[in-house]
C-alpha cells in the first residue's frame, strides 16, 4: 500500500499542471506579540477566498472509501484564514486563541497512514488536518497530545481526485512552533525554534543543511591583507556573500532563516506585520521566473501575515499590492455556518497632488 502511495505522489509531480513553492516565517515583536506570515505559490489559480468558520460548526471528513465517513468534530474555536477552490478547509489561518499555521507542499516525501474500516472514524485527510487543529486547539502542547490519536488518510479532495503531498507548521501565542510531517507512513513532530518553513526535503534535512551556511552574517566582512595588499569589500552586504538566491526549497529555507535571524524585533504589532511583508518580498515569484517543461508558470498568488495577538489577518494578492485585512474577533463567533469573502478587489493607486 505504501509503495502505491509513493508512486502516486511521484506521478502527481510528473503530470500535474502545477508547482508549489511556499515560504513561511515567524517573528516576535516588542509588543509581546507574534507574527506568522507566508507566501502561497502555485501553477494554477487556487481561487482562494477569506474563509471564516464559527464555533460549533460540524465537520465530517471523507475517507478513501466513498461510502464511509471519517472523523466528525465540532469546532471549539472560531477561525479566519484562506481556503482553496471554495472548500470549507483552511490553507492558512488563525483561531481565537492565537494559534496560527499553514499547509505547505511536500512532494516526493509525504506518505500518509494506512487505515482500515475499523479506524475510519478516527481519520481525516492531510488537507483537512490544519482545519482540525485550528478549530480544536489553543497550544502546541495540546496538539502533541492529541495528534497521535488520529489517522491521516489518503482521501482525495472532492472533485479533484488528488491527494496533495503536504506538511504543515503551527505556532502558538506562547512563541512555540511545530512542524508536522508524515514520512513513510509515520507521524514526525519537530519543534521549530527557527519558526521558518519551505517545502521538501523533510524538516530535519533542512536543519542539517544549515550547517553549510553558518558563515552568513548581517555584519560586513572585515578588510583583509594578503601579501602586503589590503583588500576591502566593494559594497555593502559582504557578510551575506554566498546566500543562495534561487527559488528551490533548500535555498529559500537558508535565505528565510538568514533574514529572520538578522531582523530586529519590531516595536509594535503593525510594525511586525510590515516587517514580515518586507521580508517575504524577497520570495515573491513573478510569472515567468519559475516554470515546468510544459510551460506552466508558478507565481506568488498571495502573501499573508497574521497578528496572532490581536487575531488580525492581512493579505495581498498578485493583482493587488494593497494590504487587505479582516479581524477575527469582529466576526459573529457563534454564526450558524461558515462564510467567505472575496479577494478580487481592484488595486487603488493613490495619486500624489
DRENDO-1510 file (C-alpha; in Angstrom, 1 decimal, always signed):
<recs>
REC; n; res; u; v; w
REC; 1; UNK; +0.0; +0.0; +0.0 .
REC; 2; UNK; +2.8; +2.4; +0.9 .
REC; 3; UNK; +4.6; +1.8; -2.3 .
REC; 4; UNK; +1.4; +2.5; -4.3 .
REC; 5; UNK; +1.0; +5.8; -2.4 .
REC; 6; UNK; +4.6; +6.8; -3.0 .
REC; 7; UNK; +4.3; +6.0; -6.8 .
REC; 8; UNK; +1.0; +8.1; -6.9 .
REC; 9; UNK; +2.9; +11.1; -5.5 .
REC; 10; UNK; +5.7; +10.8; -8.0 .
REC; 11; UNK; +3.2; +10.5; -10.8 .
REC; 12; UNK; +1.4; +13.6; -9.5 .
REC; 13; UNK; +4.7; +15.5; -9.5 .
REC; 14; UNK; +5.4; +14.4; -13.1 .
REC; 15; UNK; +2.0; +15.0; -14.7 .
REC; 16; UNK; +0.1; +17.5; -12.6 .
REC; 17; UNK; +0.0; +21.0; -14.2 .
REC; 18; UNK; +1.1; +22.9; -11.1 .
REC; 19; UNK; +4.0; +23.7; -8.9 .
REC; 20; UNK; +4.1; +24.8; -5.3 .
REC; 21; UNK; +6.9; +26.8; -3.6 .
REC; 22; UNK; +5.7; +28.5; -0.4 .
REC; 23; UNK; +7.8; +30.1; +2.3 .
REC; 24; UNK; +6.8; +30.8; +5.9 .
REC; 25; UNK; +8.3; +32.8; +8.8 .
REC; 26; UNK; +7.5; +33.6; +12.5 .
REC; 27; UNK; +8.6; +36.8; +14.2 .
REC; 28; UNK; +8.3; +38.2; +17.7 .
REC; 29; UNK; +7.7; +41.9; +18.3 .
REC; 30; UNK; +8.4; +44.2; +21.3 .
REC; 31; UNK; +4.6; +44.4; +22.0 .
REC; 32; UNK; +4.9; +40.8; +23.3 .
REC; 33; UNK; +3.1; +39.5; +20.2 .
REC; 34; UNK; +4.0; +37.3; +17.3 .
REC; 35; UNK; +3.5; +37.4; +13.5 .
REC; 36; UNK; +3.2; +34.3; +11.3 .
REC; 37; UNK; +3.5; +35.1; +7.6 .
REC; 38; UNK; +3.8; +33.1; +4.4 .
REC; 39; UNK; +3.7; +33.2; +0.6 .
REC; 40; UNK; +1.5; +31.0; -1.5 .
REC; 41; UNK; +2.8; +29.9; -4.8 .
REC; 42; UNK; +1.0; +27.6; -7.3 .
REC; 43; UNK; +1.0; +26.9; -11.0 .
REC; 44; UNK; -2.8; +27.3; -11.4 .
REC; 45; UNK; -5.3; +29.6; -9.8 .
REC; 46; UNK; -6.4; +28.3; -6.4 .
REC; 47; UNK; -9.4; +30.7; -6.4 .
REC; 48; UNK; -8.6; +31.5; -2.7 .
REC; 49; UNK; -11.1; +33.3; -0.6 .
REC; 50; UNK; -11.0; +34.5; +3.0 .
REC; 51; UNK; -12.8; +31.8; +5.0 .
REC; 52; UNK; -14.4; +32.3; +8.4 .
REC; 53; UNK; -15.6; +29.3; +10.4 .
REC; 54; UNK; -17.6; +29.9; +13.6 .
REC; 55; UNK; -17.7; +27.9; +16.8 .
REC; 56; UNK; -19.8; +24.7; +17.0 .
REC; 57; UNK; -19.7; +24.1; +13.2 .
REC; 58; UNK; -19.8; +20.4; +12.3 .
REC; 59; UNK; -17.2; +18.8; +10.1 .
REC; 60; UNK; -17.2; +15.3; +8.7 .
REC; 61; UNK; -14.1; +14.1; +6.9 .
REC; 62; UNK; -14.0; +11.9; +3.8 .
REC; 63; UNK; -12.2; +8.6; +3.7 .
REC; 64; UNK; -10.6; +6.6; +0.9 .
REC; 65; UNK; -13.9; +4.6; +0.8 .
REC; 66; UNK; -16.6; +6.7; -1.0 .
REC; 67; UNK; -19.4; +5.2; +1.1 .
REC; 68; UNK; -17.6; +5.7; +4.5 .
REC; 69; UNK; -17.4; +8.9; +6.5 .
REC; 70; UNK; -14.3; +9.7; +8.6 .
REC; 71; UNK; -13.7; +11.8; +11.7 .
REC; 72; UNK; -16.6; +14.1; +12.8 .
REC; 73; UNK; -15.9; +17.0; +15.1 .
REC; 74; UNK; -17.5; +20.3; +16.1 .
REC; 75; UNK; -15.3; +23.5; +16.0 .
REC; 76; UNK; -14.4; +24.5; +19.5 .
REC; 77; UNK; -12.8; +27.8; +18.3 .
REC; 78; UNK; -13.7; +30.2; +15.5 .
REC; 79; UNK; -11.1; +30.6; +12.8 .
REC; 80; UNK; -10.2; +33.1; +10.0 .
REC; 81; UNK; -7.9; +32.4; +7.1 .
REC; 82; UNK; -7.7; +31.5; +3.4 .
REC; 83; UNK; -9.2; +28.5; +1.6 .
REC; 84; UNK; -8.7; +27.0; -1.9 .
REC; 85; UNK; -11.3; +26.1; -4.6 .
REC; 86; UNK; -14.1; +27.3; -2.4 .
REC; 87; UNK; -13.9; +24.5; +0.1 .
REC; 88; UNK; -14.5; +24.9; +3.9 .
REC; 89; UNK; -11.0; +24.0; +4.8 .
REC; 90; UNK; -8.0; +26.2; +5.6 .
REC; 91; UNK; -4.7; +26.5; +3.7 .
REC; 92; UNK; -3.7; +29.2; +6.2 .
REC; 93; UNK; -5.3; +30.7; +9.3 .
REC; 94; UNK; -5.6; +31.8; +12.9 .
REC; 95; UNK; -8.1; +30.9; +15.7 .
REC; 96; UNK; -9.5; +32.9; +18.5 .
REC; 97; UNK; -6.8; +31.7; +20.9 .
REC; 98; UNK; -4.0; +33.0; +18.7 .
REC; 99; UNK; -3.0; +29.6; +17.3 .
REC; 100; UNK; -1.9; +30.0; +13.7 .
REC; 101; UNK; -0.4; +27.9; +10.9 .
REC; 102; UNK; -0.5; +26.8; +7.3 .
REC; 103; UNK; -0.3; +23.9; +4.8 .
REC; 104; UNK; +2.9; +23.7; +2.7 .
REC; 105; UNK; +3.6; +21.5; -0.3 .
REC; 106; UNK; +5.8; +18.5; +0.5 .
REC; 107; UNK; +6.2; +16.5; -2.8 .
REC; 108; UNK; +8.2; +13.3; -3.0 .
REC; 109; UNK; +8.2; +12.7; +0.8 .
REC; 110; UNK; +4.7; +12.9; +2.1 .
REC; 111; UNK; +3.3; +9.4; +2.7 .
REC; 112; UNK; +0.2; +9.1; +4.8 .
REC; 113; UNK; -1.1; +6.3; +7.1 .
REC; 114; UNK; -2.7; +3.0; +6.2 .
REC; 115; UNK; -6.2; +2.9; +7.6 .
REC; 116; UNK; -8.8; +0.2; +7.8 .
REC; 117; UNK; -12.6; +0.4; +8.2 .
REC; 118; UNK; -12.1; -0.1; +11.9 .
REC; 119; UNK; -10.4; +3.3; +12.2 .
REC; 120; UNK; -12.2; +5.3; +9.6 .
REC; 121; UNK; -14.0; +7.3; +12.3 .
REC; 122; UNK; -10.6; +8.5; +13.7 .
REC; 123; UNK; -9.3; +9.5; +10.3 .
REC; 124; UNK; -9.1; +12.7; +8.2 .
REC; 125; UNK; -7.0; +13.6; +5.1 .
REC; 126; UNK; -3.9; +15.8; +5.3 .
REC; 127; UNK; -5.6; +18.7; +3.5 .
REC; 128; UNK; -8.1; +18.9; +6.4 .
REC; 129; UNK; -5.6; +18.5; +9.2 .
REC; 130; UNK; -4.9; +22.2; +9.6 .
REC; 131; UNK; -8.6; +22.9; +9.8 .
REC; 132; UNK; -9.0; +20.2; +12.5 .
REC; 133; UNK; -6.1; +21.7; +14.5 .
REC; 134; UNK; -7.2; +25.3; +14.3 .
REC; 135; UNK; -10.8; +24.6; +15.2 .
REC; 136; UNK; -9.8; +22.4; +18.2 .
REC; 137; UNK; -6.6; +23.5; +20.0 .
REC; 138; UNK; -5.0; +26.5; +21.6 .
REC; 139; UNK; -1.4; +25.4; +22.1 .
REC; 140; UNK; +1.4; +23.3; +20.6 .
REC; 141; UNK; +1.3; +21.1; +23.8 .
REC; 142; UNK; -2.4; +20.2; +23.2 .
REC; 143; UNK; -1.6; +19.3; +19.6 .
REC; 144; UNK; +1.3; +17.0; +20.6 .
REC; 145; UNK; -1.0; +15.2; +23.0 .
REC; 146; UNK; -3.9; +14.6; +20.6 .
REC; 147; UNK; -2.4; +14.2; +17.2 .
REC; 148; UNK; -1.1; +10.7; +17.7 .
REC; 149; UNK; -4.7; +9.6; +18.4 .
REC; 150; UNK; -5.9; +10.2; +14.9 .
REC; 151; UNK; -5.0; +8.8; +11.4 .
REC; 152; UNK; -4.1; +10.9; +8.4 .
REC; 153; UNK; -5.5; +9.0; +5.4 .
REC; 154; UNK; -5.2; +9.1; +1.6 .
REC; 155; UNK; -8.7; +10.5; +1.0 .
REC; 156; UNK; -8.6; +12.8; -2.1 .
REC; 157; UNK; -10.0; +16.3; -2.4 .
REC; 158; UNK; -13.7; +16.0; -3.6 .
REC; 159; UNK; -14.0; +16.6; -7.3 .
REC; 160; UNK; -10.2; +16.9; -7.7 .
REC; 161; UNK; -9.2; +13.2; -7.3 .
REC; 162; UNK; -5.9; +14.3; -5.9 .
REC; 163; UNK; -4.0; +13.6; -2.7 .
REC; 164; UNK; -1.9; +16.7; -2.1 .
REC; 165; UNK; +1.5; +15.9; -0.6 .
REC; 166; UNK; +1.7; +18.4; +2.3 .
REC; 167; UNK; +3.2; +19.1; +5.6 .
REC; 168; UNK; +2.3; +22.0; +7.9 .
REC; 169; UNK; +3.6; +24.4; +10.5 .
REC; 170; UNK; +1.8; +25.6; +13.6 .
REC; 171; UNK; +2.7; +28.5; +16.0 .
REC; 172; UNK; +1.0; +29.3; +19.3 .
REC; 173; UNK; +0.7; +32.5; +21.3 .
REC; 174; UNK; +3.5; +31.5; +23.7 .
REC; 175; UNK; +6.0; +31.5; +20.9 .
REC; 176; UNK; +6.2; +27.8; +20.2 .
REC; 177; UNK; +6.4; +26.4; +16.7 .
REC; 178; UNK; +5.8; +22.8; +15.5 .
REC; 179; UNK; +6.4; +21.2; +12.1 .
REC; 180; UNK; +4.1; +18.2; +11.3 .
REC; 181; UNK; +5.2; +15.7; +8.6 .
REC; 182; UNK; +4.1; +12.2; +7.6 .
REC; 183; UNK; +7.0; +10.3; +6.1 .
REC; 184; UNK; +7.0; +6.6; +5.3 .
REC; 185; UNK; +3.5; +6.5; +6.8 .
REC; 186; UNK; +4.7; +7.7; +10.2 .
REC; 187; UNK; +4.0; +10.9; +12.1 .
REC; 188; UNK; +7.0; +13.1; +12.7 .
REC; 189; UNK; +6.8; +16.1; +15.0 .
REC; 190; UNK; +9.6; +18.7; +15.0 .
REC; 191; UNK; +9.9; +21.6; +17.5 .
REC; 192; UNK; +11.0; +24.5; +15.4 .
REC; 193; UNK; +12.7; +27.4; +17.3 .
REC; 194; UNK; +13.6; +29.0; +14.0 .
REC; 195; UNK; +9.9; +29.3; +13.1 .
REC; 196; UNK; +10.6; +29.0; +9.3 .
REC; 197; UNK; +9.4; +26.5; +6.7 .
REC; 198; UNK; +9.6; +25.9; +3.0 .
REC; 199; UNK; +9.0; +22.6; +1.2 .
REC; 200; UNK; +10.8; +19.3; +0.5 .
REC; 201; UNK; +13.0; +17.6; +1.8 .
REC; 202; UNK; +11.9; +16.8; +5.4 .
REC; 203; UNK; +12.5; +19.5; +8.1 .
REC; 204; UNK; +15.4; +17.7; +9.8 .
REC; 205; UNK; +17.3; +17.7; +6.4 .
REC; 206; UNK; +16.9; +21.5; +6.2 .
REC; 207; UNK; +18.3; +21.8; +9.7 .
REC; 208; UNK; +21.3; +19.8; +8.7 .
REC; 209; UNK; +21.8; +21.8; +5.6 .
REC; 210; UNK; +22.0; +25.0; +7.6 .
REC; 211; UNK; +25.5; +23.8; +8.8 .
REC; 212; UNK; +26.7; +24.7; +5.3 .
REC; 213; UNK; +25.9; +28.4; +5.8 .
REC; 214; UNK; +26.9; +29.2; +9.4 .
REC; 215; UNK; +29.3; +31.8; +7.9 .
REC; 216; UNK; +26.4; +34.1; +6.9 .
REC; 217; UNK; +26.1; +37.3; +8.9 .
REC; 218; UNK; +24.5; +40.7; +8.5 .
REC; 219; UNK; +27.8; +42.2; +9.6 .
REC; 220; UNK; +30.1; +43.1; +6.7 .
REC; 221; UNK; +33.3; +41.1; +6.3 .
REC; 222; UNK; +36.4; +42.8; +7.6 .
REC; 223; UNK; +39.2; +44.1; +5.5 .
REC; 224; UNK; +41.9; +41.6; +4.8 .
REC; 225; UNK; +45.6; +42.0; +3.9 .
REC; 226; UNK; +47.3; +39.5; +1.6 .
REC; 227; UNK; +51.0; +39.7; +0.6 .
REC; 228; UNK; +51.0; +43.3; +1.8 .
REC; 229; UNK; +48.0; +44.3; -0.2 .
REC; 230; UNK; +44.9; +45.4; +1.7 .
REC; 231; UNK; +41.5; +44.3; +0.3 .
REC; 232; UNK; +38.1; +45.7; +1.3 .
REC; 233; UNK; +34.6; +44.9; +0.2 .
REC; 234; UNK; +33.3; +46.5; -3.0 .
REC; 235; UNK; +30.0; +47.4; -1.4 .
REC; 236; UNK; +27.6; +46.7; +1.5 .
REC; 237; UNK; +26.4; +43.1; +2.2 .
REC; 238; UNK; +29.6; +41.1; +2.1 .
REC; 239; UNK; +28.6; +39.2; +5.3 .
REC; 240; UNK; +25.8; +37.5; +3.3 .
REC; 241; UNK; +28.1; +36.6; +0.4 .
REC; 242; UNK; +27.2; +33.0; -0.6 .
REC; 243; UNK; +23.5; +33.4; +0.4 .
REC; 244; UNK; +21.6; +31.2; -2.2 .
REC; 245; UNK; +19.2; +33.3; -4.3 .
REC; 246; UNK; +17.3; +30.7; -6.3 .
REC; 247; UNK; +13.7; +29.6; -5.6 .
REC; 248; UNK; +14.4; +25.9; -4.7 .
REC; 249; UNK; +13.1; +24.9; -1.2 .
REC; 250; UNK; +16.6; +24.4; +0.3 .
REC; 251; UNK; +17.8; +27.7; -0.9 .
REC; 252; UNK; +14.6; +29.5; +0.3 .
REC; 253; UNK; +15.0; +27.8; +3.7 .
REC; 254; UNK; +18.5; +29.2; +4.1 .
REC; 255; UNK; +17.5; +32.6; +2.9 .
REC; 256; UNK; +14.4; +33.0; +5.1 .
REC; 257; UNK; +16.5; +31.8; +8.1 .
REC; 258; UNK; +19.2; +34.3; +7.5 .
REC; 259; UNK; +16.6; +37.1; +7.1 .
REC; 260; UNK; +14.6; +36.3; +10.2 .
REC; 261; UNK; +17.6; +35.7; +12.4 .
REC; 262; UNK; +19.0; +39.1; +11.5 .
REC; 263; UNK; +15.7; +41.0; +11.7 .
REC; 264; UNK; +15.3; +43.3; +14.8 .
REC; 265; UNK; +12.2; +43.0; +16.9 .
REC; 266; UNK; +9.5; +45.4; +15.6 .
REC; 267; UNK; +8.3; +47.9; +18.1 .
REC; 268; UNK; +4.5; +47.3; +17.6 .
REC; 269; UNK; +2.2; +44.6; +16.2 .
REC; 270; UNK; +1.6; +46.6; +13.0 .
REC; 271; UNK; +5.3; +47.3; +12.5 .
REC; 272; UNK; +5.7; +43.5; +12.8 .
REC; 273; UNK; +3.2; +43.0; +10.0 .
REC; 274; UNK; +5.1; +45.4; +7.8 .
REC; 275; UNK; +8.4; +43.8; +8.6 .
REC; 276; UNK; +7.0; +40.3; +7.7 .
REC; 277; UNK; +5.8; +41.6; +4.3 .
REC; 278; UNK; +9.1; +43.3; +3.6 .
REC; 279; UNK; +11.0; +40.0; +4.3 .
REC; 280; UNK; +8.7; +38.0; +2.2 .
REC; 281; UNK; +9.0; +40.4; -0.7 .
REC; 282; UNK; +12.4; +38.7; -1.2 .
REC; 283; UNK; +10.5; +35.4; -2.0 .
REC; 284; UNK; +7.9; +36.9; -4.4 .
REC; 285; UNK; +7.9; +34.8; -7.6 .
REC; 286; UNK; +6.8; +36.8; -10.7 .
REC; 287; UNK; +5.2; +35.0; -13.6 .
REC; 288; UNK; +7.9; +33.6; -15.9 .
REC; 289; UNK; +10.6; +33.1; -13.3 .
REC; 290; UNK; +9.7; +29.5; -12.4 .
REC; 291; UNK; +8.1; +27.1; -14.9 .
REC; 292; UNK; +7.9; +23.4; -15.8 .
REC; 293; UNK; +8.8; +21.9; -19.2 .
REC; 294; UNK; +5.1; +22.1; -20.3 .
REC; 295; UNK; +5.2; +25.9; -19.8 .
REC; 296; UNK; +3.1; +26.1; -16.6 .
REC; 297; UNK; +4.2; +29.2; -14.7 .
REC; 298; UNK; +4.4; +29.2; -11.0 .
REC; 299; UNK; +3.8; +32.6; -9.3 .
REC; 300; UNK; +3.0; +34.1; -5.9 .
REC; 301; UNK; -0.8; +34.2; -5.8 .
REC; 302; UNK; -0.9; +35.8; -2.4 .
REC; 303; UNK; +1.1; +36.7; +0.7 .
REC; 304; UNK; -0.4; +36.8; +4.1 .
REC; 305; UNK; +0.6; +37.9; +7.6 .
REC; 306; UNK; -1.2; +37.3; +10.9 .
REC; 307; UNK; -1.1; +39.4; +14.0 .
REC; 308; UNK; -1.5; +36.5; +16.4 .
REC; 309; UNK; -2.0; +38.7; +19.5 .
REC; 310; UNK; -5.0; +40.6; +18.0 .
REC; 311; UNK; -6.2; +37.8; +15.6 .
REC; 312; UNK; -6.0; +40.1; +12.6 .
REC; 313; UNK; -5.4; +38.5; +9.1 .
REC; 314; UNK; -3.6; +40.6; +6.5 .
REC; 315; UNK; -3.2; +39.6; +2.8 .
REC; 316; UNK; -2.1; +41.0; -0.5 .
REC; 317; UNK; -2.5; +39.3; -3.9 .
REC; 318; UNK; -0.6; +39.1; -7.2 .
REC; 319; UNK; -3.0; +41.5; -8.8 .
REC; 320; UNK; -3.3; +43.9; -5.8 .
REC; 321; UNK; -0.4; +45.1; -3.7 .
REC; 322; UNK; -2.7; +47.0; -1.3 .
REC; 323; UNK; -2.9; +45.2; +2.1 .
REC; 324; UNK; -6.4; +43.9; +3.0 .
REC; 325; UNK; -7.3; +42.8; +6.5 .
REC; 326; UNK; -10.0; +41.1; +8.4 .
REC; 327; UNK; -10.3; +40.8; +12.2 .
REC; 328; UNK; -11.4; +37.5; +13.6 .
REC; 329; UNK; -12.8; +38.9; +16.8 .
REC; 330; UNK; -15.2; +41.3; +14.9 .
REC; 331; UNK; -16.9; +38.3; +13.3 .
REC; 332; UNK; -20.0; +36.6; +14.8 .
REC; 333; UNK; -18.2; +33.8; +16.5 .
REC; 334; UNK; -21.5; +32.0; +17.1 .
REC; 335; UNK; -22.8; +32.2; +13.5 .
REC; 336; UNK; -24.7; +29.2; +12.1 .
REC; 337; UNK; -22.4; +28.5; +9.2 .
REC; 338; UNK; -19.1; +29.5; +7.6 .
REC; 339; UNK; -18.8; +32.5; +5.4 .
REC; 340; UNK; -16.3; +33.6; +2.7 .
REC; 341; UNK; -15.1; +36.9; +1.5 .
REC; 342; UNK; -13.7; +37.7; -2.0 .
REC; 343; UNK; -10.1; +38.7; -2.5 .
REC; 344; UNK; -10.8; +40.1; -6.0 .
REC; 345; UNK; -10.6; +43.8; -5.1 .
REC; 346; UNK; -9.1; +46.2; -7.6 .
REC; 347; UNK; -5.8; +47.9; -6.6 .
REC; 348; UNK; -6.2; +51.5; -5.7 .
REC; 349; UNK; -3.3; +53.7; -6.7 .
REC; 350; UNK; -3.0; +56.9; -4.7 .
REC; 351; UNK; -2.3; +59.9; -6.9 .
REC; 352; UNK; +0.1; +62.5; -5.4 .
REC; 353; UNK; -1.3; +66.0; -5.7 .
</recs>
